[in-house]
Amino acid sequence: MTSPNRSAPQGPRSAGRSGHRSLRSTIAVATTLALVACGGGADDRAAAELPPLLMVDQLGDGWMASDPGDVALLPSAVAPPCPFEGEIPDIEVAAADAIEFGDEGRQLGINHTVVELNGDTDAARAVLSTWESMDCSDSDATQRPVEGLPDDVFGVELDTIDSDFTQAVLVRVDGSTMSFLVVTGEGGTTIAVAREFAPLI
C-alpha cells in the first residue's frame, strides 16, 4: 500500500485450517489479497468483464493513486488470511485488476481489487462464505464485523491487540465477480473510511 506500509507482502499464501498466525502475518496476507489478483496480460483481462475500480476523484481530497503493477492470477489471491469452515473452493481466476491509494496526512492506505471467477457464480459465493466464517482468534488481532455497511457488502475488522494498527477488509459479490476493499491505518478512522467507501465497490 502507499501508506502506511507496515509489512511488505510476501506473496500469495493462505492460513489453511490450522496453525497460529500473528497479526503481522494476517495483515500481510490480507494486503497481499489486494496485490496478487491483478496479473495476466491485457488479453486475459479483456476476456471477462470486471467491476470498475475506484478512481481517486471518488475519494476526495488528500488521496493519491498508484499502480500496484502486474501480478499473477492465482486462486490463493481470494483466500482469507485465517482458518475458515469448509473446504477451499475450486476456483479459476479468469481476470482481475487492482489499484492502490494513500492518504499521507491521515496515514491511511487502500487497496481495491476486482476479480472475475470465470463465470462461476457458485464459486464466488463459496469464496465469500470462507471470509464470513474465518476465525482469527488464534492471532494477535481482535476480529470483529464492520457494522453499518450496505446489505450486499461483508466486512471484517482486524484490530491489533497491542497497538492502534487496524485493517478493514470489505468483500462484495455480484454474480461471478468479486470486489475487495482493504483499508489500513490506525484507530477508528480506518473503519470510518471503510464504511464511507463501501457503497463505491
Secondary structure, 3 states (H helix, E strand, C coil): CCCCCCCCCCCCCCCCCCCCCCHHHHHHHHHHHHHHCCCCCHHHHHCCCCCCCCCHHHHCCCCEEECCCCCCCCHHHHCCCCCCCCCCCCCCCCEEEEEEEEECCCCEEEEEEEEECCCCHHHHHHHHHHHHHCCCCCCCEEEEECCCCCCCEEEEEEEECCCCEEEEEEEEEECCEEEEEEEEEECCHHHHHHHHHHHHC
